[in-house]
Amino acid sequence: MATLPSTGAHAPGKSYPHSIQIEPPRLIGGLVQHPLVSAPTQIKILQIVDDTGSATIGDIIAELSDHPDPVSAVLVMVELNILVIEGKTVLDANSIVRRADPEPDPENQGGTPWSPSGGPDAVSDFSNIAGTPTPDGLERLAVSPFSPNVVVGPGVTRRVFARMAELRRPGVYMLMNATQVYVGTGVDVGLRVASGQQPIGDIETIVVITDANGNLSEDDAKAAERLLWSRVAGAREHMLVNGTPDGASIDTQRFSELEAMIGAACLSLRHAGLLFTTGSARGVLAGPRQEPGRVAPLRPFNEIPYGEVLELNFGNGMVALAARQSDTRWLLLRGSDVRLNTVASANASTRYLRAAWLHGGLLELAPDGRSLTTTRDLTFGSGSAVAQFCAGSKGRTLESWKSIAPNGGGDPDRAAFFAT
C-alpha cells in the first residue's frame, strides 16, 4: 500500500487527511485506476504537459485549482511511468514534469528522472514474490484473495460501465443522488448498472466495486452487498432506498476477507470526498460492529427484559430465551444457545448473520464447545426468524416458543439465566 503526501489545497466541503493511505494505482485500458486521478484529471494533466512538452508542478497546481490534491495526482502518474519529474530530488513548484519516454534510456543520459521512491535504483520488482521459494523453516502465510477495484462516474455515463471488461464480473454498486443511495449487486455488475431499472431518480454518481483479481463469486458479491449496505446505513450521510439485502452463506474467514475489501473500497471513497467523509478514517476502514438496530441497549445484570419471555428448546439440550416486545420486535437474550452449524434449509440471512456476529464478537463459542452463545441482546423481526437463527434450520414456528413465568416458574436457576 502506498502513502502519498497531501500537498494540494483542500477543496471546499471535502475531507482529506494530510497523509492518504491508498491501494497501489493501476493502469487499465489506458486509464489510471486511482481515487485521485479520474479520467478528466488524467487528460487535463497530460494536456498541460503536452502543450509545451513539459510543465512545472506550479503550472499544474494552477490549472487544477478545483482538484483536492493535484500534486499527489501527478505522483500517481509518475508511479505508473506515465510522467517523470526531472532533475531535482526535492519536489517544489519549479520541478519540471514531462511525459515518460516510451523506452528507458540505457545510457541514462539527460538526467535521472525523479521518482517518489528515491530513483530507479531504489525500486525492486516484487510482482512475482508469491511464486518464489522460501528458505527452509519459513512459511509465507496466505492473505486475502481480494483486491478492491473501485470505478466511479457521473450518472449520465451509466451505460459506459458495461464497456469496461474489468466490470463484467460479480460485484456491488451504488447509485447516488443528492440525498439518496441505492446499493445493489450483480453477477455481471457492469451490465447491471448499465441496464438496470433501480427505483432511484436523478442519479448524480455511480460507484462500482469489483475484485481486481477476479476472485469474487456470486455469493461473495451478495455478502459484500449487505456489508456495503450496512456501512452506508451506519454513516447516515444518504437515505437508503432499498431495505436490508439477504446476504449469502459464507464462513467467518470469508466474511472477514470481504469486510477488509469493502473497508478499503470505502476508504478510497472517503479520500475522494464522495462518501464516508464524517468520523475517523479508522472507523471507515473497520466498519460498524453490527447493522443499525440489531443490538439492543445494554441491560442491567439483574433486570428481566420488557415483554413476554419465551423459551425455545432444540438440539441436544440447547436453550434460547427471547422477549416478544411486539409482533415485529423480538429480543434474543444474551447467553442463549445457537447451534454451531446450519443445515441446507437455513436461509441466506441466517448463515450470513452467524458469520457477521462471530466476526463482530456478538457470538462466541460456549465454554463447553457444544454451541455458540450470544453476548448481547439481539433484535429480530419475528419469532420464526429468531428460532431459525438459533436452531440453524427451518421448521421452527411461533408455536415452538413456550412462555415461561418471569419468577422462574419454580426453577431456581431460571431467574439467574434471565440475568446472564
C-alpha positions as CSV (number, residue, x, y, z in Angstrom):
1,M,0.0,0.0,0.0
2,A,1.4,3.4,-0.9
3,T,1.4,6.6,1.2
4,L,1.1,9.8,-0.8
5,P,1.6,13.2,0.9
6,S,-1.3,15.6,0.5
7,T,0.3,18.8,-0.7
8,G,-2.6,20.5,-2.5
9,A,-5.2,22.8,-1.0
10,H,-8.3,21.1,0.2
11,A,-11.4,21.6,-1.9
12,P,-14.4,23.1,-0.1
13,G,-16.5,20.6,1.7
14,K,-14.1,17.7,1.2
15,S,-12.3,15.9,4.0
16,Y,-8.7,14.8,3.3
17,P,-6.1,13.9,5.8
18,H,-2.5,15.2,5.3
19,S,-1.4,11.6,4.5
20,I,-3.6,9.4,2.5
21,Q,-3.3,5.6,2.7
22,I,-4.5,4.1,-0.6
23,E,-4.2,0.9,-2.7
24,P,-1.4,0.9,-5.3
25,P,-2.6,2.6,-8.6
26,R,-3.2,0.5,-11.7
27,L,-3.4,1.4,-15.4
28,I,-6.3,-0.5,-17.1
29,G,-7.4,0.2,-20.7
30,G,-5.2,3.3,-20.8
31,L,-6.9,4.9,-17.8
32,V,-5.4,5.3,-14.3
33,Q,-7.5,3.5,-11.7
34,H,-7.0,5.6,-8.6
35,P,-9.3,7.9,-6.5
36,L,-7.1,11.0,-7.1
37,V,-6.9,10.5,-10.9
38,S,-10.2,10.5,-12.7
39,A,-10.3,10.2,-16.5
40,P,-10.8,14.0,-16.8
41,T,-7.9,14.7,-14.4
42,Q,-5.6,12.4,-16.3
43,I,-6.5,14.0,-19.6
44,K,-6.1,17.5,-18.2
45,I,-2.7,16.9,-16.7
46,L,-1.4,15.3,-19.9
47,Q,-2.8,18.2,-22.0
48,I,-1.0,20.7,-19.7
49,V,2.3,18.8,-20.2
50,D,1.9,18.3,-23.9
51,D,1.1,22.0,-24.7
52,T,4.8,22.8,-24.5
53,G,6.4,19.4,-23.9
54,S,6.8,19.9,-20.2
55,A,5.2,21.9,-17.3
56,T,6.2,22.8,-13.8
57,I,4.4,21.5,-10.7
58,G,3.2,25.1,-10.1
59,D,1.6,25.2,-13.5
60,I,-0.3,22.0,-12.9
61,I,-1.5,23.2,-9.5
62,A,-2.7,26.5,-11.0
63,E,-4.6,24.7,-13.8
64,L,-6.2,22.1,-11.5
65,S,-7.4,24.6,-8.9
66,D,-10.6,22.6,-8.2
67,H,-8.7,19.3,-7.6
68,P,-8.3,18.3,-3.9
69,D,-4.6,17.2,-4.3
70,P,-3.1,17.9,-7.8
71,V,0.5,17.1,-6.7
72,S,-0.4,13.6,-5.5
73,A,-2.3,13.1,-8.7
74,V,0.9,13.8,-10.6
75,L,2.9,11.5,-8.3
76,V,0.4,8.7,-9.1
77,M,1.1,9.1,-12.8
78,V,4.8,9.2,-12.1
79,E,4.5,5.9,-10.2
80,L,2.8,4.4,-13.2
81,N,5.6,5.6,-15.5
82,I,3.3,7.9,-17.4
83,L,5.1,11.1,-16.3
84,V,8.6,11.8,-14.9
85,I,9.9,14.7,-12.8
86,E,13.3,15.8,-13.9
87,G,16.4,17.0,-12.2
88,K,15.5,17.7,-8.6
89,T,15.5,15.3,-5.7
90,V,13.4,17.8,-3.7
91,L,10.0,18.4,-5.1
92,D,8.9,22.1,-5.4
93,A,6.7,24.3,-7.6
94,N,9.6,24.7,-10.1
95,S,10.1,20.9,-10.6
96,I,9.7,20.0,-14.3
97,V,7.2,17.4,-15.4
98,R,7.2,15.7,-18.8
99,R,5.9,12.5,-20.3
100,A,7.9,9.4,-19.6
101,D,9.9,8.0,-22.5
102,P,8.3,5.0,-24.2
103,E,11.5,3.0,-23.6
104,P,14.0,3.6,-20.8
105,D,17.3,5.2,-21.8
106,P,20.0,2.5,-21.5
107,E,22.7,5.2,-21.2
108,N,20.8,7.1,-18.6
109,Q,21.5,10.4,-20.5
110,G,19.7,13.6,-20.0
111,G,19.4,13.4,-16.2
112,T,17.8,11.0,-13.8
113,P,14.0,11.2,-13.5
114,W,12.8,11.8,-10.0
115,S,10.6,9.1,-8.5
116,P,8.6,9.1,-5.2
117,S,10.6,6.0,-4.1
118,G,14.0,7.8,-4.4
119,G,15.0,7.0,-8.0
120,P,15.1,4.0,-10.3
121,D,17.9,2.2,-8.4
122,A,15.7,2.2,-5.3
123,V,12.9,0.2,-6.9
124,S,12.8,-3.6,-6.9
125,D,10.3,-5.8,-8.7
126,F,8.3,-7.9,-6.3
127,S,5.5,-8.7,-8.7
128,N,6.2,-12.5,-8.7
129,I,7.0,-12.8,-5.0
130,A,4.3,-15.3,-4.3
131,G,5.9,-17.8,-6.7
132,T,9.4,-17.6,-5.3
133,P,10.6,-20.3,-2.9
134,T,11.1,-19.6,0.8
135,P,14.1,-20.8,2.9
136,D,13.7,-23.9,5.0
137,G,11.8,-23.3,8.2
138,L,10.0,-20.2,6.9
139,E,6.4,-20.0,5.7
140,R,4.6,-17.4,3.6
141,L,1.1,-17.0,5.0
142,A,-1.9,-16.7,2.8
143,V,-3.5,-13.2,2.7
144,S,-6.9,-12.0,1.5
145,P,-7.6,-13.2,-2.1
146,F,-9.4,-9.9,-2.8
147,S,-8.0,-6.5,-4.0
148,P,-10.7,-3.9,-4.4
149,N,-11.2,-2.2,-7.8
150,V,-13.3,1.0,-7.5
151,V,-14.7,2.7,-10.6
152,V,-16.7,6.0,-10.3
153,G,-18.6,8.0,-12.8
154,P,-21.4,10.5,-13.2
155,G,-25.0,9.3,-13.6
156,V,-25.1,10.2,-17.3
157,T,-22.4,7.7,-18.1
158,R,-24.1,4.6,-16.6
159,R,-24.1,2.7,-20.0
160,V,-20.4,3.1,-20.2
161,F,-19.9,0.8,-17.3
162,A,-20.9,-2.2,-19.5
163,R,-18.0,-1.4,-21.8
164,M,-15.3,-2.0,-19.1
165,A,-14.2,-5.6,-19.3
166,E,-13.0,-5.4,-15.7
167,L,-16.6,-4.8,-14.5
168,R,-18.1,-7.7,-16.4
169,R,-17.9,-9.9,-13.3
170,P,-19.6,-10.2,-9.9
171,G,-19.5,-7.0,-7.9
172,V,-21.5,-4.4,-6.0
173,Y,-22.6,-0.9,-6.9
174,M,-24.1,2.3,-5.5
175,L,-26.4,4.7,-7.4
176,M,-26.4,8.1,-5.6
177,N,-28.3,11.4,-5.9
178,A,-28.1,14.4,-3.6
179,T,-29.9,12.7,-0.7
180,Q,-30.5,9.0,-1.6
181,V,-28.4,5.9,-2.4
182,Y,-29.3,2.5,-3.8
183,V,-27.0,-0.3,-3.0
184,G,-27.1,-3.4,-5.3
185,T,-25.2,-6.3,-6.7
186,G,-24.9,-8.2,-9.9
187,V,-23.2,-11.3,-11.3
188,D,-22.3,-9.0,-14.3
189,V,-22.2,-5.8,-12.3
190,G,-21.2,-3.5,-15.3
191,L,-24.2,-4.7,-17.3
192,R,-26.4,-4.5,-14.2
193,V,-25.5,-0.8,-13.7
194,A,-25.9,0.0,-17.4
195,S,-29.3,-1.6,-18.0
196,G,-31.0,-1.9,-14.5
197,Q,-34.3,-0.2,-13.6
198,Q,-33.5,0.6,-10.0
199,P,-36.0,2.8,-8.1
200,I,-33.9,5.9,-7.7
201,G,-34.0,9.0,-9.9
202,D,-31.7,12.0,-10.6
203,I,-28.6,9.8,-10.3
204,E,-25.5,12.0,-9.9
205,T,-22.8,9.5,-9.1
206,I,-22.3,5.8,-9.7
207,V,-19.8,3.7,-7.8
208,V,-18.9,0.1,-8.8
209,I,-16.7,-2.2,-6.7
210,T,-15.2,-5.4,-8.0
211,D,-12.3,-7.6,-7.1
212,A,-9.3,-6.8,-9.3
213,N,-8.1,-10.4,-9.0
214,G,-11.4,-11.9,-10.3
215,N,-11.9,-14.0,-7.2
216,L,-15.4,-12.6,-6.2
217,S,-18.1,-15.3,-6.6
218,E,-21.8,-14.5,-6.9
219,D,-22.3,-15.4,-3.2
220,D,-19.3,-13.3,-2.2
221,A,-20.9,-10.3,-4.1
222,K,-24.2,-10.9,-2.3
223,A,-22.5,-10.8,1.1
224,A,-20.5,-7.8,0.0
225,E,-23.7,-6.0,-0.9
226,R,-25.0,-6.4,2.6
227,L,-21.7,-5.3,4.0
228,L,-21.7,-2.2,1.9
229,W,-25.4,-1.5,2.7
230,S,-24.6,-1.7,6.5
231,R,-21.8,0.8,6.1
232,V,-23.9,3.2,4.2
233,A,-26.7,2.8,6.8
234,G,-24.3,3.4,9.6
235,A,-22.8,6.5,8.0
236,R,-26.2,8.2,7.7
237,E,-25.0,10.6,5.0
238,H,-27.6,9.4,2.5
239,M,-31.0,7.8,2.9
240,L,-31.1,4.2,1.7
241,V,-33.7,3.5,-1.0
242,N,-33.7,-0.3,-0.6
243,G,-34.1,-2.5,2.5
244,T,-31.6,-4.9,4.1
245,P,-30.2,-7.4,1.5
246,D,-30.3,-11.1,2.3
247,G,-26.5,-11.6,2.1
248,A,-25.2,-15.1,1.4
249,S,-24.0,-18.2,3.2
250,I,-20.3,-17.6,4.0
251,D,-17.9,-18.7,6.8
252,T,-16.3,-16.3,9.2
253,Q,-12.9,-16.2,7.5
254,R,-14.6,-15.3,4.1
255,F,-16.7,-12.7,5.9
256,S,-13.5,-11.1,7.3
257,E,-11.8,-11.0,3.9
258,L,-14.8,-9.4,2.3
259,E,-15.1,-6.9,5.1
260,A,-11.5,-5.9,4.6
261,M,-12.1,-5.5,0.8
262,I,-15.2,-3.3,1.3
263,G,-13.4,-1.3,4.0
264,A,-10.6,-0.5,1.7
265,A,-13.0,0.5,-1.1
266,C,-15.0,2.7,1.3
267,L,-11.7,4.4,2.4
268,S,-11.0,5.3,-1.2
269,L,-14.5,6.9,-1.4
270,R,-13.7,8.9,1.7
271,H,-10.4,10.1,0.2
272,A,-12.2,11.1,-3.0
273,G,-14.7,13.1,-0.9
274,L,-17.7,11.1,-2.2
275,L,-19.0,9.2,0.8
276,F,-18.0,8.3,4.4
277,T,-16.4,11.7,4.9
278,T,-17.6,12.1,8.5
279,G,-16.0,10.4,11.5
280,S,-12.5,8.9,11.5
281,A,-10.7,7.1,8.8
282,R,-10.2,4.2,11.2
283,G,-13.9,3.9,11.6
284,V,-14.4,3.8,7.9
285,L,-11.9,1.0,7.5
286,A,-13.2,-1.0,10.5
287,G,-16.9,-0.5,9.6
288,P,-19.8,-0.8,12.1
289,R,-19.8,-3.7,14.5
290,Q,-23.3,-4.6,13.5
291,E,-26.2,-3.4,11.3
292,P,-28.2,-0.5,12.7
293,G,-30.9,-1.6,15.2
294,R,-29.7,-5.2,15.6
295,V,-28.2,-4.8,19.1
296,A,-30.5,-3.8,21.9
297,P,-29.3,-1.4,24.7
298,L,-27.3,-2.9,27.5
299,R,-29.5,-4.5,30.1
300,P,-28.6,-4.4,33.8
301,F,-27.4,-7.7,35.0
302,N,-30.4,-8.3,37.3
303,E,-33.1,-6.8,35.0
304,I,-35.7,-9.0,33.2
305,P,-36.3,-7.6,29.8
306,Y,-39.6,-5.9,28.8
307,G,-42.2,-8.2,27.1
308,E,-43.3,-11.8,27.3
309,V,-40.4,-14.0,27.9
310,L,-40.4,-17.3,25.9
311,E,-38.2,-20.4,25.8
312,L,-37.0,-22.5,22.8
313,N,-35.6,-25.9,23.3
314,F,-33.8,-27.5,20.4
315,G,-31.0,-29.9,19.6
316,N,-29.5,-31.9,22.4
317,G,-30.4,-29.8,25.4
318,M,-29.8,-26.4,23.9
319,V,-32.0,-23.5,25.1
320,A,-32.7,-20.0,23.8
321,L,-34.7,-17.3,25.6
322,A,-36.4,-14.4,23.8
323,A,-38.6,-11.5,24.8
324,R,-41.6,-10.8,22.5
325,Q,-41.9,-7.0,22.7
326,S,-44.3,-6.6,19.8
327,D,-45.3,-8.7,16.7
328,T,-42.4,-7.2,14.8
329,R,-39.7,-6.9,17.5
330,W,-38.3,-10.0,19.3
331,L,-35.2,-9.8,21.6
332,L,-32.9,-12.9,21.6
333,L,-31.5,-12.6,25.1
334,R,-27.8,-12.7,25.8
335,G,-26.5,-16.1,26.9
336,S,-28.9,-18.0,24.6
337,D,-27.6,-21.1,22.8
338,V,-27.1,-21.0,19.0
339,R,-26.4,-24.2,17.1
340,L,-22.8,-24.5,15.8
341,N,-23.7,-25.4,12.3
342,T,-26.7,-24.7,10.0
343,V,-28.4,-27.1,7.6
344,A,-29.1,-26.6,3.9
345,S,-32.6,-25.4,4.5
346,A,-31.5,-22.4,6.5
347,N,-31.9,-19.1,4.6
348,A,-29.0,-16.9,3.4
349,S,-29.7,-14.3,6.1
350,T,-29.4,-16.8,8.9
351,R,-26.0,-18.0,7.7
352,Y,-24.8,-14.5,6.9
353,L,-25.6,-13.3,10.4
354,R,-23.7,-16.1,12.1
355,A,-20.5,-15.1,10.2
356,A,-21.1,-11.4,10.8
357,W,-21.8,-11.7,14.5
358,L,-18.9,-14.1,15.1
359,H,-16.7,-11.5,13.3
360,G,-18.1,-8.7,15.5
361,G,-17.9,-10.6,18.8
362,L,-21.7,-10.8,19.3
363,L,-21.5,-14.6,19.2
364,E,-18.8,-16.7,20.8
365,L,-18.1,-20.3,21.4
366,A,-19.8,-21.6,24.6
367,P,-17.4,-22.8,27.4
368,D,-18.3,-26.5,26.7
369,G,-17.8,-26.1,23.0
370,R,-21.2,-27.6,22.2
371,S,-22.8,-24.4,20.9
372,L,-22.4,-20.7,20.3
373,T,-23.8,-18.2,22.7
374,T,-25.0,-14.6,22.3
375,T,-23.0,-11.9,24.1
376,R,-25.7,-9.2,23.7
377,D,-29.4,-9.0,23.3
378,L,-30.1,-9.1,19.6
379,T,-33.2,-8.0,17.8
380,F,-35.3,-9.8,15.1
381,G,-38.5,-9.1,13.3
382,S,-40.3,-12.3,14.2
383,G,-40.3,-15.4,16.4
384,S,-39.7,-17.7,13.4
385,A,-36.6,-15.7,12.4
386,V,-35.2,-16.0,15.9
387,A,-35.9,-19.7,16.0
388,Q,-34.3,-20.3,12.6
389,F,-31.2,-18.4,13.6
390,C,-30.8,-20.4,16.8
391,A,-31.7,-23.8,15.5
392,G,-29.9,-23.3,12.2
393,S,-32.8,-24.8,10.2
394,K,-36.3,-24.1,9.0
395,G,-39.3,-25.8,10.6
396,R,-39.5,-23.9,13.8
397,T,-42.6,-21.7,14.1
398,L,-44.1,-19.4,16.6
399,E,-45.6,-22.4,18.4
400,S,-42.1,-23.7,19.0
401,W,-41.7,-20.9,21.7
402,K,-43.1,-21.7,25.2
403,S,-44.0,-18.9,27.6
404,I,-42.3,-19.1,31.0
405,A,-43.0,-17.4,34.2
406,P,-40.7,-14.4,34.9
407,N,-40.2,-15.5,38.5
408,G,-38.5,-18.7,37.3
409,G,-41.7,-20.9,37.3
410,G,-40.4,-23.0,40.2
411,D,-37.0,-23.5,38.7
412,P,-34.4,-21.7,41.0
413,D,-31.9,-21.5,38.2
414,R,-34.1,-19.9,35.6
415,A,-34.1,-16.4,37.1
416,A,-30.4,-16.4,37.1
417,F,-30.5,-17.4,33.4
418,F,-32.6,-14.3,32.6
419,A,-29.8,-12.2,34.1
420,T,-27.0,-13.7,32.1
